[in-house]
Amino acid sequence: MAQPLLVWLLGGVLLLGAGFVTALLPRWRARAQDRVVAWSAARAAIDSAAVSRDAARHPVPEAEHLLARAEHLAAGRGGPTAARTATGYARRADELWRAGHRAGGGTA
């Protein structure tokens, strides 16, 4: 009598485990995709800010500081929140360099 009971218990545990995996797998995939997309946007914003820095005629210390913070966050490879923060820093630095370029007068 103990043998069939053990089979039923094992089957129930396996069924329960399969249900949890089926429910959680889409969440894990979505979280991983969110992280990849966030870091891709952060790298693009950092690259854009670096181009603006190279094109700037005059140094902008605040922008340099923001870009350094963004690069530091990118080196740490945190989660999507860190990536979004790095994106914000890089975009703000890019804006500062572009504003400095326009204020400097003329085009390059």
Phi and psi restraints in degrees (range 20) as a CNS / XPLOR table:
assign (resid 1 and name C) (resid 2 and name N)
       (resid 2 and name CA) (resid 2 and name C) 1.0 -70.3 20.0 2
assign (resid 2 and name N) (resid 2 and name CA)
       (resid 2 and name C) (resid 3 and name N) 1.0 -30.6 20.0 2
assign (resid 2 and name C) (resid 3 and name N)
       (resid 3 and name CA) (resid 3 and name C) 1.0 -62.2 20.0 2
assign (resid 3 and name N) (resid 3 and name CA)
       (resid 3 and name C) (resid 4 and name N) 1.0 -51.7 20.0 2
assign (resid 3 and name C) (resid 4 and name N)
       (resid 4 and name CA) (resid 4 and name C) 1.0 -64.1 20.0 2
assign (resid 4 and name N) (resid 4 and name CA)
       (resid 4 and name C) (resid 5 and name N) 1.0 -34.7 20.0 2
assign (resid 4 and name C) (resid 5 and name N)
       (resid 5 and name CA) (resid 5 and name C) 1.0 -64.1 20.0 2
assign (resid 5 and name N) (resid 5 and name CA)
       (resid 5 and name C) (resid 6 and name N) 1.0 -41.0 20.0 2
assign (resid 5 and name C) (resid 6 and name N)
       (resid 6 and name CA) (resid 6 and name C) 1.0 -63.9 20.0 2
assign (resid 6 and name N) (resid 6 and name CA)
       (resid 6 and name C) (resid 7 and name N) 1.0 -39.8 20.0 2
assign (resid 6 and name C) (resid 7 and name N)
       (resid 7 and name CA) (resid 7 and name C) 1.0 -64.5 20.0 2
assign (resid 7 and name N) (resid 7 and name CA)
       (resid 7 and name C) (resid 8 and name N) 1.0 -43.6 20.0 2
assign (resid 7 and name C) (resid 8 and name N)
       (resid 8 and name CA) (resid 8 and name C) 1.0 -65.2 20.0 2
assign (resid 8 and name N) (resid 8 and name CA)
       (resid 8 and name C) (resid 9 and name N) 1.0 -41.2 20.0 2
assign (resid 8 and name C) (resid 9 and name N)
       (resid 9 and name CA) (resid 9 and name C) 1.0 -64.1 20.0 2
assign (resid 9 and name N) (resid 9 and name CA)
       (resid 9 and name C) (resid 10 and name N) 1.0 -44.9 20.0 2
assign (resid 9 and name C) (resid 10 and name N)
       (resid 10 and name CA) (resid 10 and name C) 1.0 -63.0 20.0 2
assign (resid 10 and name N) (resid 10 and name CA)
       (resid 10 and name C) (resid 11 and name N) 1.0 -42.2 20.0 2
assign (resid 10 and name C) (resid 11 and name N)
       (resid 11 and name CA) (resid 11 and name C) 1.0 -62.4 20.0 2
assign (resid 11 and name N) (resid 11 and name CA)
       (resid 11 and name C) (resid 12 and name N) 1.0 -41.2 20.0 2
assign (resid 11 and name C) (resid 12 and name N)
       (resid 12 and name CA) (resid 12 and name C) 1.0 -64.0 20.0 2
assign (resid 12 and name N) (resid 12 and name CA)
       (resid 12 and name C) (resid 13 and name N) 1.0 -42.0 20.0 2
assign (resid 12 and name C) (resid 13 and name N)
       (resid 13 and name CA) (resid 13 and name C) 1.0 -64.1 20.0 2
assign (resid 13 and name N) (resid 13 and name CA)
       (resid 13 and name C) (resid 14 and name N) 1.0 -43.6 20.0 2
assign (resid 13 and name C) (resid 14 and name N)
       (resid 14 and name CA) (resid 14 and name C) 1.0 -63.6 20.0 2
assign (resid 14 and name N) (resid 14 and name CA)
       (resid 14 and name C) (resid 15 and name N) 1.0 -41.0 20.0 2
assign (resid 14 and name C) (resid 15 and name N)
       (resid 15 and name CA) (resid 15 and name C) 1.0 -64.1 20.0 2
assign (resid 15 and name N) (resid 15 and name CA)
       (resid 15 and name C) (resid 16 and name N) 1.0 -42.4 20.0 2
assign (resid 15 and name C) (resid 16 and name N)
       (resid 16 and name CA) (resid 16 and name C) 1.0 -63.5 20.0 2
assign (resid 16 and name N) (resid 16 and name CA)
       (resid 16 and name C) (resid 17 and name N) 1.0 -44.1 20.0 2
assign (resid 16 and name C) (resid 17 and name N)
       (resid 17 and name CA) (resid 17 and name C) 1.0 -62.8 20.0 2
assign (resid 17 and name N) (resid 17 and name CA)
       (resid 17 and name C) (resid 18 and name N) 1.0 -40.8 20.0 2
assign (resid 17 and name C) (resid 18 and name N)
       (resid 18 and name CA) (resid 18 and name C) 1.0 -64.2 20.0 2
assign (resid 18 and name N) (resid 18 and name CA)
       (resid 18 and name C) (resid 19 and name N) 1.0 -37.4 20.0 2
assign (resid 18 and name C) (resid 19 and name N)
       (resid 19 and name CA) (resid 19 and name C) 1.0 -63.9 20.0 2
assign (resid 19 and name N) (resid 19 and name CA)
       (resid 19 and name C) (resid 20 and name N) 1.0 -42.7 20.0 2
assign (resid 19 and name C) (resid 20 and name N)
       (resid 20 and name CA) (resid 20 and name C) 1.0 -63.4 20.0 2
assign (resid 20 and name N) (resid 20 and name CA)
       (resid 20 and name C) (resid 21 and name N) 1.0 -45.2 20.0 2
assign (resid 20 and name C) (resid 21 and name N)
       (resid 21 and name CA) (resid 21 and name C) 1.0 -63.0 20.0 2
assign (resid 21 and name N) (resid 21 and name CA)
       (resid 21 and name C) (resid 22 and name N) 1.0 -41.7 20.0 2
assign (resid 21 and name C) (resid 22 and name N)
       (resid 22 and name CA) (resid 22 and name C) 1.0 -63.2 20.0 2
assign (resid 22 and name N) (resid 22 and name CA)
       (resid 22 and name C) (resid 23 and name N) 1.0 -36.6 20.0 2
assign (resid 22 and name C) (resid 23 and name N)
       (resid 23 and name CA) (resid 23 and name C) 1.0 -76.5 20.0 2
assign (resid 23 and name N) (resid 23 and name CA)
       (resid 23 and name C) (resid 24 and name N) 1.0 -34.5 20.0 2
assign (resid 23 and name C) (resid 24 and name N)
       (resid 24 and name CA) (resid 24 and name C) 1.0 -90.5 20.0 2
assign (resid 24 and name N) (resid 24 and name CA)
       (resid 24 and name C) (resid 25 and name N) 1.0 -23.9 20.0 2
assign (resid 24 and name C) (resid 25 and name N)
       (resid 25 and name CA) (resid 25 and name C) 1.0 -57.6 20.0 2
assign (resid 25 and name N) (resid 25 and name CA)
       (resid 25 and name C) (resid 26 and name N) 1.0 -45.3 20.0 2
assign (resid 25 and name C) (resid 26 and name N)
       (resid 26 and name CA) (resid 26 and name C) 1.0 -61.2 20.0 2
assign (resid 26 and name N) (resid 26 and name CA)
       (resid 26 and name C) (resid 27 and name N) 1.0 -35.7 20.0 2
assign (resid 26 and name C) (resid 27 and name N)
       (resid 27 and name CA) (resid 27 and name C) 1.0 -66.0 20.0 2
assign (resid 27 and name N) (resid 27 and name CA)
       (resid 27 and name C) (resid 28 and name N) 1.0 -42.6 20.0 2
assign (resid 27 and name C) (resid 28 and name N)
       (resid 28 and name CA) (resid 28 and name C) 1.0 -63.2 20.0 2
assign (resid 28 and name N) (resid 28 and name CA)
       (resid 28 and name C) (resid 29 and name N) 1.0 -41.9 20.0 2
assign (resid 28 and name C) (resid 29 and name N)
       (resid 29 and name CA) (resid 29 and name C) 1.0 -66.1 20.0 2
assign (resid 29 and name N) (resid 29 and name CA)
       (resid 29 and name C) (resid 30 and name N) 1.0 -43.1 20.0 2
assign (resid 29 and name C) (resid 30 and name N)
       (resid 30 and name CA) (resid 30 and name C) 1.0 -63.6 20.0 2
assign (resid 30 and name N) (resid 30 and name CA)
       (resid 30 and name C) (resid 31 and name N) 1.0 -39.8 20.0 2
assign (resid 30 and name C) (resid 31 and name N)
       (resid 31 and name CA) (resid 31 and name C) 1.0 -65.1 20.0 2
assign (resid 31 and name N) (resid 31 and name CA)
       (resid 31 and name C) (resid 32 and name N) 1.0 -42.5 20.0 2
assign (resid 31 and name C) (resid 32 and name N)
       (resid 32 and name CA) (resid 32 and name C) 1.0 -64.8 20.0 2
assign (resid 32 and name N) (resid 32 and name CA)
       (resid 32 and name C) (resid 33 and name N) 1.0 -41.3 20.0 2
assign (resid 32 and name C) (resid 33 and name N)
       (resid 33 and name CA) (resid 33 and name C) 1.0 -66.0 20.0 2
assign (resid 33 and name N) (resid 33 and name CA)
       (resid 33 and name C) (resid 34 and name N) 1.0 -39.9 20.0 2
assign (resid 33 and name C) (resid 34 and name N)
       (resid 34 and name CA) (resid 34 and name C) 1.0 -60.9 20.0 2
assign (resid 34 and name N) (resid 34 and name CA)
       (resid 34 and name C) (resid 35 and name N) 1.0 -41.2 20.0 2
assign (resid 34 and name C) (resid 35 and name N)
       (resid 35 and name CA) (resid 35 and name C) 1.0 -64.3 20.0 2
assign (resid 35 and name N) (resid 35 and name CA)
       (resid 35 and name C) (resid 36 and name N) 1.0 -43.7 20.0 2
assign (resid 35 and name C) (resid 36 and name N)
       (resid 36 and name CA) (resid 36 and name C) 1.0 -63.1 20.0 2
assign (resid 36 and name N) (resid 36 and name CA)
       (resid 36 and name C) (resid 37 and name N) 1.0 -45.3 20.0 2
assign (resid 36 and name C) (resid 37 and name N)
       (resid 37 and name CA) (resid 37 and name C) 1.0 -65.2 20.0 2
assign (resid 37 and name N) (resid 37 and name CA)
       (resid 37 and name C) (resid 38 and name N) 1.0 -42.4 20.0 2
assign (resid 37 and name C) (resid 38 and name N)
       (resid 38 and name CA) (resid 38 and name C) 1.0 -63.4 20.0 2
assign (resid 38 and name N) (resid 38 and name CA)
       (resid 38 and name C) (resid 39 and name N) 1.0 -42.6 20.0 2
assign (resid 38 and name C) (resid 39 and name N)
       (resid 39 and name CA) (resid 39 and name C) 1.0 -71.7 20.0 2
assign (resid 39 and name N) (resid 39 and name CA)
       (resid 39 and name C) (resid 40 and name N) 1.0 -30.4 20.0 2
assign (resid 39 and name C) (resid 40 and name N)
       (resid 40 and name CA) (resid 40 and name C) 1.0 -64.7 20.0 2
assign (resid 40 and name N) (resid 40 and name CA)
       (resid 40 and name C) (resid 41 and name N) 1.0 -44.0 20.0 2
assign (resid 40 and name C) (resid 41 and name N)
       (resid 41 and name CA) (resid 41 and name C) 1.0 -64.2 20.0 2
assign (resid 41 and name N) (resid 41 and name CA)
       (resid 41 and name C) (resid 42 and name N) 1.0 -39.2 20.0 2
assign (resid 41 and name C) (resid 42 and name N)
       (resid 42 and name CA) (resid 42 and name C) 1.0 -64.2 20.0 2
assign (resid 42 and name N) (resid 42 and name CA)
       (resid 42 and name C) (resid 43 and name N) 1.0 -45.0 20.0 2
assign (resid 42 and name C) (resid 43 and name N)
       (resid 43 and name CA) (resid 43 and name C) 1.0 -63.0 20.0 2
assign (resid 43 and name N) (resid 43 and name CA)
       (resid 43 and name C) (resid 44 and name N) 1.0 -38.9 20.0 2
assign (resid 43 and name C) (resid 44 and name N)
       (resid 44 and name CA) (resid 44 and name C) 1.0 -64.7 20.0 2
assign (resid 44 and name N) (resid 44 and name CA)
       (resid 44 and name C) (resid 45 and name N) 1.0 -42.3 20.0 2
assign (resid 44 and name C) (resid 45 and name N)
       (resid 45 and name CA) (resid 45 and name C) 1.0 -66.6 20.0 2
assign (resid 45 and name N) (resid 45 and name CA)
       (resid 45 and name C) (resid 46 and name N) 1.0 -38.7 20.0 2
assign (resid 45 and name C) (resid 46 and name N)
       (resid 46 and name CA) (resid 46 and name C) 1.0 -65.7 20.0 2
assign (resid 46 and name N) (resid 46 and name CA)
       (resid 46 and name C) (resid 47 and name N) 1.0 -42.2 20.0 2
assign (resid 46 and name C) (resid 47 and name N)
       (resid 47 and name CA) (resid 47 and name C) 1.0 -63.7 20.0 2
assign (resid 47 and name N) (resid 47 and name CA)
       (resid 47 and name C) (resid 48 and name N) 1.0 -41.5 20.0 2
assign (resid 47 and name C) (resid 48 and name N)
       (resid 48 and name CA) (resid 48 and name C) 1.0 -63.8 20.0 2
assign (resid 48 and name N) (resid 48 and name CA)
       (resid 48 and name C) (resid 49 and name N) 1.0 -41.3 20.0 2
assign (resid 48 and name C) (resid 49 and name N)
       (resid 49 and name CA) (resid 49 and name C) 1.0 -65.6 20.0 2
assign (resid 49 and name N) (resid 49 and name CA)
       (resid 49 and name C) (resid 50 and name N) 1.0 -36.7 20.0 2
assign (resid 49 and name C) (resid 50 and name N)
       (resid 50 and name CA) (resid 50 and name C) 1.0 -65.5 20.0 2
assign (resid 50 and name N) (resid 50 and name CA)
       (resid 50 and name C) (resid 51 and name N) 1.0 -38.2 20.0 2
assign (resid 50 and name C) (resid 51 and name N)
       (resid 51 and name CA) (resid 51 and name C) 1.0 -65.1 20.0 2
assign (resid 51 and name N) (resid 51 and name CA)
       (resid 51 and name C) (resid 52 and name N) 1.0 -43.8 20.0 2
assign (resid 51 and name C) (resid 52 and name N)
       (resid 52 and name CA) (resid 52 and name C) 1.0 -63.1 20.0 2
assign (resid 52 and name N) (resid 52 and name CA)
       (resid 52 and name C) (resid 53 and name N) 1.0 -37.9 20.0 2
assign (resid 52 and name C) (resid 53 and name N)
       (resid 53 and name CA) (resid 53 and name C) 1.0 -62.3 20.0 2
assign (resid 53 and name N) (resid 53 and name CA)
       (resid 53 and name C) (resid 54 and name N) 1.0 -44.7 20.0 2
assign (resid 53 and name C) (resid 54 and name N)
       (resid 54 and name CA) (resid 54 and name C) 1.0 -66.3 20.0 2
assign (resid 54 and name N) (resid 54 and name CA)
       (resid 54 and name C) (resid 55 and name N) 1.0 -29.9 20.0 2
assign (resid 54 and name C) (resid 55 and name N)
       (resid 55 and name CA) (resid 55 and name C) 1.0 -85.6 20.0 2
assign (resid 55 and name N) (resid 55 and name CA)
       (resid 55 and name C) (resid 56 and name N) 1.0 -14.2 20.0 2
assign (resid 55 and name C) (resid 56 and name N)
       (resid 56 and name CA) (resid 56 and name C) 1.0 -68.6 20.0 2
assign (resid 56 and name N) (resid 56 and name CA)
       (resid 56 and name C) (resid 57 and name N) 1.0 142.3 20.0 2
assign (resid 56 and name C) (resid 57 and name N)
       (resid 57 and name CA) (resid 57 and name C) 1.0 -82.3 20.0 2
assign (resid 57 and name N) (resid 57 and name CA)
       (resid 57 and name C) (resid 58 and name N) 1.0 -30.3 20.0 2
assign (resid 57 and name C) (resid 58 and name N)
       (resid 58 and name CA) (resid 58 and name C) 1.0 -127.2 20.0 2
assign (resid 58 and name N) (resid 58 and name CA)
       (resid 58 and name C) (resid 59 and name N) 1.0 147.5 20.0 2
assign (resid 58 and name C) (resid 59 and name N)
       (resid 59 and name CA) (resid 59 and name C) 1.0 -69.0 20.0 2
assign (resid 59 and name N) (resid 59 and name CA)
       (resid 59 and name C) (resid 60 and name N) 1.0 145.0 20.0 2
assign (resid 59 and name C) (resid 60 and name N)
       (resid 60 and name CA) (resid 60 and name C) 1.0 -123.5 20.0 2
assign (resid 60 and name N) (resid 60 and name CA)
       (resid 60 and name C) (resid 61 and name N) 1.0 99.6 20.0 2
assign (resid 60 and name C) (resid 61 and name N)
       (resid 61 and name CA) (resid 61 and name C) 1.0 -57.0 20.0 2
assign (resid 61 and name N) (resid 61 and name CA)
       (resid 61 and name C) (resid 62 and name N) 1.0 -39.8 20.0 2
assign (resid 61 and name C) (resid 62 and name N)
       (resid 62 and name CA) (resid 62 and name C) 1.0 -64.3 20.0 2
assign (resid 62 and name N) (resid 62 and name CA)
       (resid 62 and name C) (resid 63 and name N) 1.0 -40.4 20.0 2
assign (resid 62 and name C) (resid 63 and name N)
       (resid 63 and name CA) (resid 63 and name C) 1.0 -66.6 20.0 2
assign (resid 63 and name N) (resid 63 and name CA)
       (resid 63 and name C) (resid 64 and name N) 1.0 -39.9 20.0 2
assign (resid 63 and name C) (resid 64 and name N)
       (resid 64 and name CA) (resid 64 and name C) 1.0 -59.8 20.0 2
assign (resid 64 and name N) (resid 64 and name CA)
       (resid 64 and name C) (resid 65 and name N) 1.0 -42.5 20.0 2
assign (resid 64 and name C) (resid 65 and name N)
       (resid 65 and name CA) (resid 65 and name C) 1.0 -64.4 20.0 2
assign (resid 65 and name N) (resid 65 and name CA)
       (resid 65 and name C) (resid 66 and name N) 1.0 -44.1 20.0 2
assign (resid 65 and name C) (resid 66 and name N)
       (resid 66 and name CA) (resid 66 and name C) 1.0 -64.1 20.0 2
assign (resid 66 and name N) (resid 66 and name CA)
       (resid 66 and name C) (resid 67 and name N) 1.0 -42.0 20.0 2
assign (resid 66 and name C) (resid 67 and name N)
       (resid 67 and name CA) (resid 67 and name C) 1.0 -65.5 20.0 2
assign (resid 67 and name N) (resid 67 and name CA)
       (resid 67 and name C) (resid 68 and name N) 1.0 -39.0 20.0 2
assign (resid 67 and name C) (resid 68 and name N)
       (resid 68 and name CA) (resid 68 and name C) 1.0 -62.8 20.0 2
assign (resid 68 and name N) (resid 68 and name CA)
       (resid 68 and name C) (resid 69 and name N) 1.0 -39.6 20.0 2
assign (resid 68 and name C) (resid 69 and name N)
       (resid 69 and name CA) (resid 69 and name C) 1.0 -65.4 20.0 2
assign (resid 69 and name N) (resid 69 and name CA)
       (resid 69 and name C) (resid 70 and name N) 1.0 -40.3 20.0 2
assign (resid 69 and name C) (resid 70 and name N)
       (resid 70 and name CA) (resid 70 and name C) 1.0 -64.1 20.0 2
assign (resid 70 and name N) (resid 70 and name CA)
       (resid 70 and name C) (resid 71 and name N) 1.0 -43.1 20.0 2
assign (resid 70 and name C) (resid 71 and name N)
       (resid 71 and name CA) (resid 71 and name C) 1.0 -66.6 20.0 2
assign (resid 71 and name N) (resid 71 and name CA)
       (resid 71 and name C) (resid 72 and name N) 1.0 -35.4 20.0 2
assign (resid 71 and name C) (resid 72 and name N)
       (resid 72 and name CA) (resid 72 and name C) 1.0 -64.6 20.0 2
assign (resid 72 and name N) (resid 72 and name CA)
       (resid 72 and name C) (resid 73 and name N) 1.0 -43.4 20.0 2
assign (resid 72 and name C) (resid 73 and name N)
       (resid 73 and name CA) (resid 73 and name C) 1.0 -63.8 20.0 2
assign (resid 73 and name N) (resid 73 and name CA)
       (resid 73 and name C) (resid 74 and name N) 1.0 -39.6 20.0 2
assign (resid 73 and name C) (resid 74 and name N)
       (resid 74 and name CA) (resid 74 and name C) 1.0 -65.8 20.0 2
assign (resid 74 and name N) (resid 74 and name CA)
       (resid 74 and name C) (resid 75 and name N) 1.0 -34.4 20.0 2
assign (resid 74 and name C) (resid 75 and name N)
       (resid 75 and name CA) (resid 75 and name C) 1.0 -67.9 20.0 2
assign (resid 75 and name N) (resid 75 and name CA)
       (resid 75 and name C) (resid 76 and name N) 1.0 -30.4 20.0 2
assign (resid 75 and name C) (resid 76 and name N)
       (resid 76 and name CA) (resid 76 and name C) 1.0 -76.0 20.0 2
assign (resid 76 and name N) (resid 76 and name CA)
       (resid 76 and name C) (resid 77 and name N) 1.0 -18.7 20.0 2
assign (resid 76 and name C) (resid 77 and name N)
       (resid 77 and name CA) (resid 77 and name C) 1.0 50.5 20.0 2
assign (resid 77 and name N) (resid 77 and name CA)
       (resid 77 and name C) (resid 78 and name N) 1.0 54.7 20.0 2
assign (resid 77 and name C) (resid 78 and name N)
       (resid 78 and name CA) (resid 78 and name C) 1.0 -77.4 20.0 2
assign (resid 78 and name N) (resid 78 and name CA)
       (resid 78 and name C) (resid 79 and name N) 1.0 -156.8 20.0 2
assign (resid 78 and name C) (resid 79 and name N)
       (resid 79 and name CA) (resid 79 and name C) 1.0 -86.8 20.0 2
assign (resid 79 and name N) (resid 79 and name CA)
       (resid 79 and name C) (resid 80 and name N) 1.0 -168.4 20.0 2
assign (resid 79 and name C) (resid 80 and name N)
       (resid 80 and name CA) (resid 80 and name C) 1.0 -61.5 20.0 2
assign (resid 80 and name N) (resid 80 and name CA)
       (resid 80 and name C) (resid 81 and name N) 1.0 -32.1 20.0 2
assign (resid 80 and name C) (resid 81 and name N)
       (resid 81 and name CA) (resid 81 and name C) 1.0 -65.1 20.0 2
assign (resid 81 and name N) (resid 81 and name CA)
       (resid 81 and name C) (resid 82 and name N) 1.0 -43.3 20.0 2
assign (resid 81 and name C) (resid 82 and name N)
       (resid 82 and name CA) (resid 82 and name C) 1.0 -64.3 20.0 2
assign (resid 82 and name N) (resid 82 and name CA)
       (resid 82 and name C) (resid 83 and name N) 1.0 -37.8 20.0 2
assign (resid 82 and name C) (resid 83 and name N)
       (resid 83 and name CA) (resid 83 and name C) 1.0 -65.1 20.0 2
assign (resid 83 and name N) (resid 83 and name CA)
       (resid 83 and name C) (resid 84 and name N) 1.0 -41.9 20.0 2
assign (resid 83 and name C) (resid 84 and name N)
       (resid 84 and name CA) (resid 84 and name C) 1.0 -67.3 20.0 2
assign (resid 84 and name N) (resid 84 and name CA)
       (resid 84 and name C) (resid 85 and name N) 1.0 -36.2 20.0 2
assign (resid 84 and name C) (resid 85 and name N)
       (resid 85 and name CA) (resid 85 and name C) 1.0 -65.0 20.0 2
assign (resid 85 and name N) (resid 85 and name CA)
       (resid 85 and name C) (resid 86 and name N) 1.0 -44.7 20.0 2
assign (resid 85 and name C) (resid 86 and name N)
       (resid 86 and name CA) (resid 86 and name C) 1.0 -61.8 20.0 2
assign (resid 86 and name N) (resid 86 and name CA)
       (resid 86 and name C) (resid 87 and name N) 1.0 -39.6 20.0 2
assign (resid 86 and name C) (resid 87 and name N)
       (resid 87 and name CA) (resid 87 and name C) 1.0 -61.2 20.0 2
assign (resid 87 and name N) (resid 87 and name CA)
       (resid 87 and name C) (resid 88 and name N) 1.0 -43.8 20.0 2
assign (resid 87 and name C) (resid 88 and name N)
       (resid 88 and name CA) (resid 88 and name C) 1.0 -62.5 20.0 2
assign (resid 88 and name N) (resid 88 and name CA)
       (resid 88 and name C) (resid 89 and name N) 1.0 -44.2 20.0 2
assign (resid 88 and name C) (resid 89 and name N)
       (resid 89 and name CA) (resid 89 and name C) 1.0 -61.4 20.0 2
assign (resid 89 and name N) (resid 89 and name CA)
       (resid 89 and name C) (resid 90 and name N) 1.0 -45.7 20.0 2
assign (resid 89 and name C) (resid 90 and name N)
       (resid 90 and name CA) (resid 90 and name C) 1.0 -66.0 20.0 2
assign (resid 90 and name N) (resid 90 and name CA)
       (resid 90 and name C) (resid 91 and name N) 1.0 -40.8 20.0 2
assign (resid 90 and name C) (resid 91 and name N)
       (resid 91 and name CA) (resid 91 and name C) 1.0 -66.0 20.0 2
assign (resid 91 and name N) (resid 91 and name CA)
       (resid 91 and name C) (resid 92 and name N) 1.0 -39.4 20.0 2
assign (resid 91 and name C) (resid 92 and name N)
       (resid 92 and name CA) (resid 92 and name C) 1.0 -65.6 20.0 2
assign (resid 92 and name N) (resid 92 and name CA)
       (resid 92 and name C) (resid 93 and name N) 1.0 -41.3 20.0 2
assign (resid 92 and name C) (resid 93 and name N)
       (resid 93 and name CA) (resid 93 and name C) 1.0 -61.9 20.0 2
assign (resid 93 and name N) (resid 93 and name CA)
       (resid 93 and name C) (resid 94 and name N) 1.0 -43.3 20.0 2
assign (resid 93 and name C) (resid 94 and name N)
       (resid 94 and name CA) (resid 94 and name C) 1.0 -59.4 20.0 2
assign (resid 94 and name N) (resid 94 and name CA)
       (resid 94 and name C) (resid 95 and name N) 1.0 -44.4 20.0 2
assign (resid 94 and name C) (resid 95 and name N)
       (resid 95 and name CA) (resid 95 and name C) 1.0 -60.9 20.0 2
assign (resid 95 and name N) (resid 95 and name CA)
       (resid 95 and name C) (resid 96 and name N) 1.0 -42.3 20.0 2
assign (resid 95 and name C) (resid 96 and name N)
       (resid 96 and name CA) (resid 96 and name C) 1.0 -63.9 20.0 2
assign (resid 96 and name N) (resid 96 and name CA)
       (resid 96 and name C) (resid 97 and name N) 1.0 -43.4 20.0 2
assign (resid 96 and name C) (resid 97 and name N)
       (resid 97 and name CA) (resid 97 and name C) 1.0 -66.6 20.0 2
assign (resid 97 and name N) (resid 97 and name CA)
       (resid 97 and name C) (resid 98 and name N) 1.0 -39.2 20.0 2
assign (resid 97 and name C) (resid 98 and name N)
       (resid 98 and name CA) (resid 98 and name C) 1.0 -66.2 20.0 2
assign (resid 98 and name N) (resid 98 and name CA)
       (resid 98 and name C) (resid 99 and name N) 1.0 -39.4 20.0 2
assign (resid 98 and name C) (resid 99 and name N)
       (resid 99 and name CA) (resid 99 and name C) 1.0 -66.1 20.0 2
assign (resid 99 and name N) (resid 99 and name CA)
       (resid 99 and name C) (resid 100 and name N) 1.0 -38.2 20.0 2
assign (resid 99 and name C) (resid 100 and name N)
       (resid 100 and name CA) (resid 100 and name C) 1.0 -66.0 20.0 2
assign (resid 100 and name N) (resid 100 and name CA)
       (resid 100 and name C) (resid 101 and name N) 1.0 -36.1 20.0 2
assign (resid 100 and name C) (resid 101 and name N)
       (resid 101 and name CA) (resid 101 and name C) 1.0 -67.7 20.0 2
assign (resid 101 and name N) (resid 101 and name CA)
       (resid 101 and name C) (resid 102 and name N) 1.0 -42.3 20.0 2
assign (resid 101 and name C) (resid 102 and name N)
       (resid 102 and name CA) (resid 102 and name C) 1.0 -68.0 20.0 2
assign (resid 102 and name N) (resid 102 and name CA)
       (resid 102 and name C) (resid 103 and name N) 1.0 -37.7 20.0 2
assign (resid 102 and name C) (resid 103 and name N)
       (resid 103 and name CA) (resid 103 and name C) 1.0 -68.8 20.0 2
assign (resid 103 and name N) (resid 103 and name CA)
       (resid 103 and name C) (resid 104 and name N) 1.0 -28.2 20.0 2
assign (resid 103 and name C) (resid 104 and name N)
       (resid 104 and name CA) (resid 104 and name C) 1.0 -69.9 20.0 2
assign (resid 104 and name N) (resid 104 and name CA)
       (resid 104 and name C) (resid 105 and name N) 1.0 -17.6 20.0 2
assign (resid 104 and name C) (resid 105 and name N)
       (resid 105 and name CA) (resid 105 and name C) 1.0 88.3 20.0 2
assign (resid 105 and name N) (resid 105 and name CA)
       (resid 105 and name C) (resid 106 and name N) 1.0 140.3 20.0 2
assign (resid 105 and name C) (resid 106 and name N)
       (resid 106 and name CA) (resid 106 and name C) 1.0 78.2 20.0 2
assign (resid 106 and name N) (resid 106 and name CA)
       (resid 106 and name C) (resid 107 and name N) 1.0 178.7 20.0 2
assign (resid 106 and name C) (resid 107 and name N)
       (resid 107 and name CA) (resid 107 and name C) 1.0 -116.0 20.0 2
assign (resid 107 and name N) (resid 107 and name CA)
       (resid 107 and name C) (resid 108 and name N) 1.0 159.6 20.0 2
